[in-house]
């Protein structure tokens, strides 16, 4: 049975029977969309201001509405506001409280708009702010990476392909690869925000309104770049939410890749780094364990964010124009994506400075797996050997090294010369880890001076224009 004391629906004129109690609770969204209250009030104040400017409301009505909405905002923020499931959503709760506080002027606020364009506007206002907060969080993580990369610009690390030793790099160079991935994320979100920042308000339910509204004025008051061009599209579009979720998924994929490397590197089998105790936990049964729970959890949350993207795509895939109740299901995935993304970025930015490099373990690993084999081939090319022939020569030298259990740098000159007479004593400069690193002395290369130059350029990119 429905609660006979529940507040009257603001749309109940056409209905003869009350809403079933279970249906009322099942269809309500106020338990999660109340977080939009600040943006709902912001949009309503702009709408009322525009209506008064167009002569649709009197100045006195506008002032009463604005003052009433500001009081409601204060009540919500102080915890002195009761949310009602019977009033369905954040919009109706606020409008009902406004009408109760100021009377008939509150009933006029909804003139020229619908909940369809109202909620679409609220979500865009909220997401616009959240994207900027996320971009700031990315910037904080990037700054932490730059600081760490500068400290580790000369720290030798084996570079991998197929998770097998490939060529020597530096840990600083590796960290700068992470930086570049995040820079694309930051740019991608800025581009996404240009499409979020379009105003649906004024589209009303789906067809616009007969009132002489000024949508450009409302857009200006709310800081939107422009009003949406088509009323049908304005109320039903959730592309912006899907695009944001796609950008968020790519960002989380990057954080998951970072996490995977931290997990591997902190294992006893690699031992390249040690994570601070602040970001690890122990085992309930094995006292020796130090588990990298933070990167593992971020890796796990990535699947959750991917799921939200697929959920939103599925939500929209069969909807006819214009608005449908299905779209109530867009908010929880968006809210959860934002919350987990911000949390993951924060903990990563806190964790990076506390990474302790085990430089000797990194160096020893780089000396294994014939990491300077390509350098030897390049050396032979420099002596006039065609690259394919050089590749063959070095391949045979590596096979000999595997059989003997020795790296190329551990072979004698006489042994190396059995594979090519072009090899001379200066080859050992090439076969050292430092020589290999220094040889990649071009933009994007892993030479320590190039790493420092990349850090300097990156800092310039992060500075506000």
C-alpha positions, 0 to 999 in steps of 0.5 A: 500500500502507498503511504497516505501521508506521502507528499503529493506528486508534482505530476499527479493531476492526470492519475486517479490512483496512488503509485504502488509503494514498491513501484515508488521505491523501485523507480525512485532515484533520489538515494543516488541522484541527491549528490547532484543537488548543487548543480540542480540548484545552480541550474534552477537559479540560472533558469529563474534568472532567465525567465525574469529577464524575459518577463515570464517571472517578475523580479520579485518572484525571481528573488524569492526563488533564488533566496529560497534555493540558496536556503535549501542548499544551506540546509542540505549542506548542513544536514538539515534536509529530509530527502523523500523517496515519494518525491522520486528524485533530487529535482522534485525534492528541491522543488517541493521544498521550495514551494513549501518555503515560498509558496506560489512563486516556487510552483512557477520555477518549472515554467519552460522546462522539464525534468528531461532537460533539467537532469541532462543539464545537471549531469553535464554541470556535475561531470564538467567539474569532475573532469577538471578535478580528474585532470588536476589529479592526473597532473598531480600524478604526472608531477610525482612521476617527473620528480621520481624520473629526475632522481632515477635518470641514470638508474639502469633498468632492463627494458622488456619486450614479451617480458623478456630482456630486450635492451637497457633503459633507465628507470627514469626513461621508463617512468617518462613512458608512464608520463606520456600515457597520462598526458594523452589521458589529460588531453583526451579528457579536455577534448571530451569536456568540450562536448560535455559543455553543451547545454540541454536546458530549454529543450523541455520534455523533447520539443522545446517550449512555447515560452519566449525563453533565451537559451543563450542567456541561460547557457552564459549564466551556467558557463556552457559554450552553447545551447544544444541545437536539437531538442530531441537530441538534447534530452536523450543524448548520453554520448558525453557520458559514454565518451567520458567512460571510454576516456576513463577506461583508457586511463584506468587501463594505463593505471592497471599497466603501471600497477602490473609492473609494480606488482611484478617488480616488487616480487621476490623473483624480480626484486627491482623495487620495494613499495612503502609499507603504507601501501601494502598489507600482510597475510593472515597466515604467512608472516613473511608476506608483504602484499602490494594490495594498492596496485592489485586493487587498482588493477581490479577496479579497472575491470569495474570501470570497463564494465560501466562503459559496456553498461552505458553502451548497452543502456543506450543501444536500443533506445528510440528518441527521445527521453526514456526512463532507462536513462535513470540508470546512467548515473550510478555507473558515472558516479562510481566511475568518477569516485574510483578514478579519483581515488585511484589517481590519488593513491597512485600519486601518493605511492610513486614518491615512496617507491624504493629502487633496488638499483643493484638488482635492476642492474644485475638483471640488465646484465643478463639476457644479452641486453646489449646484443643490438648494440653489438649489431649496430657496432658491426654496421658502423664497421661496414657490415650490412645489418642483416649480416651483423644480425646473423653474427650476433645471433651466433655469438649469443648462442655461444654465450648461452652455451657457455653461460656468459654475457657478451660483455664477459667474452674475450676479444679473441672469442668475439673475433671468431664471429667477426674480424671487424670486432676490435678492442673498442667493442667493450665500450659498446657492450657496457650498460652505460655505453648502450644507454649513452648511444641512444642520444636523440629525442625520445632516447634513453640516454640520461641527458635525453631523459633529463631533457624530456623531463624539462620539456614535460614540465613546460607542458604541465605549466598553465598557458 
